[in-house]
Amino acid sequence: MTNALLTLQAQLTPQTPRQMRHALQGVIELQVAKKELQYKMLLCLSEALTNLLDHAKPTPIFVHLTFQKNAEGWALILSDDSLPWDPTCHLQDAPLTEFSDCEGGRGVALMHAQSDAIDYVPANLVNNMAREPFYNVPGNTKPLNHLSLHWLCPILQSQRIILLVEDNLSLCRLYQAYLSQYYTVVIANSGYQAIQILQQQPIHLVLSDIKMPQMNGLSLRKKINQQPGCELIPFIFLTGESNQMMQSQAAELGIDDYLFKPINKTDLLTAVKRVFGRSAQVYQQLTNRIDKQITSSLTPTLPEAIKGWRLQVASRNTGAGGGDLLLHKSHTNSTHLLVTDIMGHNDSAKFFSHAYAGYLHGLMLAMPSTIEPGDLLAQLSDCAMKDQLLSQITLTCCAVQLAENGHISLASAGHPAPLLISDEKVEALTSGGALPGLIDHAQYDSNEFVVQRGQRIALFTDGLFESAKDNIGRDDLREKITATLLATLALPIKQALQQVMAVFDQLTESKPNDDALLLLMEPSANE
């Protein structure tokens, strides 16, 4: 059975990708548990809509979006009334190295990499086949092209596994019956058998009798503490004796609870739930503490003046997920900057950010002063493609080289285009390329510009414009921040940055939905 979770139809305008993305985001946040999968879906939708807007000939009049769920997974179907262009015809091509040359700017490799399967039905075939339900667009009589992107359901996490160690078979069956409705129960009838099981499979909690032949519960606990990776497993002792000395010995071994036989179902389940809750709380406290330390280490810093330029940077951190990085290295006649937005929303994302920050720092230190921004991104992308750790995350990057007399060179890897702020307008500077680590031997163009006195460059991460609560708020955020960038052009750069971020804080109520970074740069006399 297929359930349509979202259907939208709209005229295709430059605002449509952002509007449909945010509509889809509201649905998948409720329907799709994994944040990484949510990001892949949103990224593919943005890429597909941008392709239609920038490359379809003629530009479609309208597009129709369907997001649906069935037993196998999720599907995103995008229908349009332009001329057909089939992205699946590139599936068997040689490895893609440049989006612009090999795909006509369509970003085929990105969609293939971020989805599990792609189907395409051109308009001229729709009338010649049995029209499946998702090909029927309400209110439309004209044949449409249908691009379908598919994601398989991830394997559900299994229940927590409890190792029950008890030599009394009757009690084993009783306790297993108490627990099996809520947990997976593995039984060991001796301490030696318990050690073998711990070495063979993951265990989340040990329930063990104390008085057992050969190896009693106390000796078992000591053995478990000596097993690599097992010393933090929660442990509950079961006993039929109220022996104060035995309880003291158990406490010294770091057990989590102590239950006296006979044990009823309610007491057993309550103790297990309490121990699991306490372990989760301790884990979360440790994670939060480490997360704060990592967040502090990732806070961007930059000199206010370098040769020929003035710079100011500000950031806002949600404290969760990945992070925004800003690194720099000054040379005799130029300075290199690297702005990176590391995606992710789970506990591991911040740790990956920290690891990537270390790698990027080493890369910046090792690179020669003559390296072009595009070549720097190519090196980064190759490493992200091949390294087992760095390939686990998705990121965007913008590399910049600043030289004297307002000369600047830019290269981008999936990152928002920098803004040029002039007296009368704010415009995006041409800069684009594949996400790092997406394809082998990716190539990036270095685009050169000259920034005049009285102009500014704004580098930013997407959180600057995407951190409001809803579509209306995001549009308002983009409009007012852009207007403030323009209105503060005549102010000193530090004061201008403060005013822009004050607008950001006001509109997001100081609770942004995403990390945000803004770097302002302007040419100056050599300082």
N, C-alpha and C positions, 0 to 999 in steps of 0.2 A: 504494500500500500504506500502511495506517495502523498505526502502532505505539503501543500504550498504554504510556506511560512511568510513569504513576502512577495507581493506583486506591485510593480510600479511602472507607470508609463509617463514619459515626459518629452517635451521638445528638447533637442540636443543643443545646449548652449555651453559656453565656457564654465558656467556654474554647475552644470549637471553632474560631472564626476564627483565633486565634493558633496553635493546634496544627496546623491544616491549612496555614496560611501557611508555617510552618517546615518542614513535610513537603515542600511544593511547592518551597520555596527550595532544599532539598538536592538536588532533581532538576534544577531549571533552571540551577543553578550549573554543572552538568556538561553540560547539553544546549544552553543558550542562551548564545552568546558575548557578546552586547552587554549590558552592565550596565543601560543605560537600558531595554531591553526586559524584562529580568528584573524591574525595579522596576514597570513597567506591569502585568505579569502578577500580581505579588503584590498590587498596589494594587487591581486589579479583583477578585481573589478576596476580599480583605478587605472590600471594599465590598459585594459580592454576599452574602457570609455575614452581614454585619452587617445588611443589609436584611432577610434572612429572620428573623433573631433579633429585630429591633426592630419590624418592620412587617408581616410575614406574619400573616394571620388565617385559621385558628388557627396558632399557632407550629408549624412542622414537628416531627415526632417525630425524624426522622433526615434526614441529607443524604448524598449520594453524590458524590464528586469523581473525575473522570477528566481526566487531562492526556495529550494524545496529539500525535504528530507524523506528518505526511504530506508528500508532495512539495511542497505549496503553503505549508506553514507549521505553526503550532501551534494547537491548540484546547484550551480549558478548558471542560469540561462540568460543570455543577452541577445535580444532580437533587434535588427535594424533594417532599414529600407534602402540601403546604399547598394552599390555593385558588390558582388561576392569577392571575398579574398580569404582563402582557406589557410589558416595557420598550421593545420595538421600536415600539410604537404611538406613541411620542413622537418618532420620527425626523423626521417632517415638521412637527413643531410649530414655532411661532415661537421665536426664541432664548430659552432659559431664563435667568432672572435670579435666581430664588430657589429653592433645592432644596425647601424646606419647602412652599411654596405650589404649585409647578408639578408636583412629582413625588411628593408624599406622603412626602417624606423618603427617597426611594429612590436618590438619587444617579445618575440616569440619565445626565446630561450627563458625569459623570466617567467612567463606563464606556464611553460612546461615544467620548470624547476619548482614552482610554488604550488602546483596542483598534481593530483595523482593520474588524471587522464583528461584529454581534451577531445571533444567531438565538434564537428562543424557541418551544418547542413545549409548549402547555399539556396537562395530563393528559387532558382530554376528547378530544384529537385523536390521542394516541399510539396508541390501540387501532384507530383508523380509517385508519392509514397503515402502509406496510411498515416494520416495526421495523428500523431501521438498527442496526448493531452497537453504537454508543455509546449507544443508547437502552435497551439491555438491562442492567439492574442486577442482578447476581447475588443470588439469594435473595429477590427481590422479585416479588410477583404483582400488586400494586396499581399502577394507572397513576400516573406521576409527571410533574411539570413538569420540563422540561429547558431550562436557560439555557446557551447556547454562546457563548463569546467567542473570537474568532479573531485571530491575528496572522500576517501574511505573512512568509515568509523574507526577511531582508535580502539584498541583492545581495552576493555574495561579493567580497571584495577581490581585485583582479587581482594577478598576479605583479608583482614589481618589474620596472621597465622599464630596460633598459640600452641606451644609444646607442653603437653601434659605428661609429667613424669610421676608415675604411681605404680607400685608393684601389686596393689590389690586390684584384680581385674574387674570386680564388681563396682568398686568406686570409680575406676576408669570409665566404664560404660555410663555410670550415673553422671559424672562431671561432663563427659562428652555430650550427653543428651542436654544438659543445662546450657552448654556453650554453643553447640553446633548451629543453632538458629541464627546466630549473629557473627560467628567467627569460624574460620577453618581450624580444626583441631587435629594435631598430629600427636600420636601416643607413643611413649617410650616406657617400657616396664622396668628399666634400670638406668642408673646414671651413665653406664658405658654406652648404652644404646642412645641415650640423649646426646652425648658428645658426638657420636657418629652422625646423627640427624643434623645437628648444628653445623657440622662440616659440609653437609650436602645441600642444604636449602636455607633460605632466609627464614628467620623466626623473629616475631615481634614481641613475644612475651613468653616467659617460662613459668609454669605452675608446677611446683615440685613438692612431693612429700619429703619430710625430713628423715624419718626412720625407714631406711631401705637396706637390704643386704648388699654386701660387696662395696658399694659406694653410696654413702648416705647423702642427704640433701646438702649438708654443709660442704662436704668434699666436692660435690657436683658444682656448687656455686664457685668454689675456689678454682676448679678446672675451667669453668666458663670464663672467669676473669682472665685466664691465661690464653684463651683462644683469640687470635687476631680478629678484630672486628666484632667480637661478641661481648666485650666488657661493658657496653652501654645498654644491653638488652634488659628491659625491666624484669623483675624476679619477684614472685610471690611464693612464700612457704606455706605448706599445708601440714598440720600436725595434730595428733590426738592427745598430746601432753602439754600441760602448762608448766614448762620447765624454765625457770628464770635464767639459769646459766646458758641453756640452749638458745633462748631468745637473745641474750647478750652477744653470744657468738654470731648469731645470724645478723644482728644489727651491725656488727663490725665488718661484715662482708658486703654491706651496702644493699640489703634487700629493700624492696619497695612496699611490701605489705606482709602480714602474718595472719593466717586464718586458722581457727581451731575447729576441729572436727567434733561433732557432725556439722557439715556445711550445707545449708539449703541453697536453692537456686537464686533467691533474691540477694543473699549475702555475697555469693560468688560473682554474680553479674555486676553488682555494685562495686566490689573491690576491683574487678578487671577494668570496668569503665573508669574508675577513679585513677588507677595507675596509668592507663592510656592517656587520660586527660592531663595528668601531672607531667608525663613525659613530653607530650606535645607542648605544654606550657614552657617547660625548660628549654626545649628545642627552639621555640619561638623567641624566647628571651635571648638566648645565645645568638640566634640569627639576627635579631634586631641590633644587638650590640656590635656584631661584626659589620652589619650593614651600615651602621652609622659611621664606623671607622673608615669603611671603604668609600662611602659617600663623601666624607670629608677629604679623603685623598684625591677624589675625582673633581673637586671644585676647581673650576678654571681660573687661572691667574695669568697675567700678561703685563709687561711693562706699559706704562702710559705713553711713552714716546720711544720710538726707534728712529734710525736714520731716515729722515724724509717723511715720516708719518707720525700722526697722533692716533692712539687707540684707546678704546674703553670697552669693557666687557661686563655683562651682568648675566646671572643665571638664576633659575628657580628650579628646585629639585623636589619631586613628589616623595622621595624617600623609598620608592618601590621600583622594582624592575631594573632595566638597563641604566643608561646614563648618557649625558652629553659630555664630550671631551674636547678640550682645546689645548693643543700643543704648539710650541714654536721653537725655532732655532734661528739665531742671527748669524749672518756671515759678514764679511767685510763690506760688500756692496749690496746685500739684499737680506731679506728675512723670509723664512718659510713658515707658514701657518697651516695647521690641519684641524678642521672642525669635524667631529665625528658624532653621530647619533646612533647609539647601540640599542637595538630593539629588544623587547622582552618584558614580561610582567611577572615571572615567577621568581622563586627564591634564588635560583641559580644565575639569573640574568645579571645581577649586580656583581657576582663573583667573576663572570665572564668579562664584564666591563673592566674590572680591575686587571684581569689577565691581559686583555687587549691593550689597556693603557700602558702596561709594561712593555709589550711588544712594540707599540707605536713609538714609545719614547726611545727605545733602542734603534728603531728604524730611522727616526729623525736624527739621532746623534751620528749614525753611521753614514748618512747620505752626503754626497759631495755638494758644494755650494752651487754647482752648475746644473743640478738636476731640475728638469721641468716638472711642474705639478702633475701633468699627465703621466709621466714616467714613475713618479712617486706612487700614484694610485695603482699603476700597473703592478708594481712590486707588492704593494699591500694586497691586491686582489689575488695574485698568484699564491701568496702565503695563506690567505684565507681559504683558498681552494684546496690546498694540499695538507694543511695542518689539521690534525684530528681534533684539537681543542677549539681552534679559532673557527673551524667550519661549522660549529654547532650553533652559531648565532648569525643574525642578520643585522647589517649596519649600513648606514649611508655616510659618505665622506665628501668634504669639499677641501681641496688643497689649493693654497694660495702662495704666490711668490710676490713680495713687495720690493720694488726697487725705487731709486730716486726719481724725482720729477714726476711723481704720480703714476709711474708705470706699474702695472699690476698684471699678473698672469693667473688664470683660474682654470681649474679642472674639477669636474664633479662626477661622483659615482652614486647616482640615485638620490642625490641631496637636493633640497630646495635651491632654486637659482638665487644667487646674491642679488641685492637690490642696489641700483644706482640712484641716489637722491640728488636731484638738481633743483634749481629755483622754481620750476613750474610743474615738475612731475616726479613720480617714483616709478622706475621701470626695471624689469628683470633683465639681468645680463645673461646672454646665451651661454649655457654650460650644462652639459648632460652626458650621461654614460651609464653603463650597467652597474648594478649593485656589486660590490666587491665579493669575490668568491663565487659568483654565479656561473661563469663560463671560463674555460681554459684560455689563458693568454689574452685576457681582455685588454683592449687598447683604449686610451682616453686622450682626447684632444686638449691641448693647452690653449686657451683663448686669451689673447692679450688686449688690454685696454689702457687708456690714459685717463686718469681721474684729474680733473682740473681743480684749481683752487676754488673753494666755495661749493664743491661737491663732496658727497660722502658715499661710502660703501657700507651696506649692512649685510653681514653674514649671520645666519640664524638657523636654528633647528625647527622642525615643523611644529613643535609644541608652542611656539610663539603665536601661531595663528589657529591652532587646533585644540586649545585647552579650555574652551568654554563648555557648557553643559549640553547645548543642543545646537541645531543648525542655525537658528536665528542668532544665538549668542556668538557662534563662530564667525558668521558673516559680520556681525557688529564688531567683533574683536579685530578681524582683518581690516575692516574699513577705518576704525578709529586709530589703530596702531599705525597704519599707513599714513593717515592724515597727520598724526603727531610727528612721525618721522619727517614729513615735509614741513610742518609748521615750526619745528625746532631747528631747522637747518642753520639759521643765523646765530643760534646760541652756541656757547662753548660746548664742545663735544661731551664733556662729562655731565654738564647740566642737561643736555639734550637726552642722554641715555637715561638719566634719572626720571625725566618726565615721561619718556616712553614706557619705562617699567612701572611707573606709578599708574599709568592707564591700564597696563596689563594686570596689575594687582587688583585694581578696582573692578575691572570687568570679570575677572576670574574669582573675585572675593577672596584672594590670596590662597585659593585652593585649586590650583591648576590640575587638569586631568593627565598632563604629560609634562615631562621635563622640558624646560625651555632655556635657550641660550641666545643672546643677542650680542654681536660684536660690531661696533661702529669704528670705521677707519676713515681718516681724511689726510690728504697730503699737506705737508708743512715745510717750512725751511728746515734744513738739517738740524736735528736736535740730538 
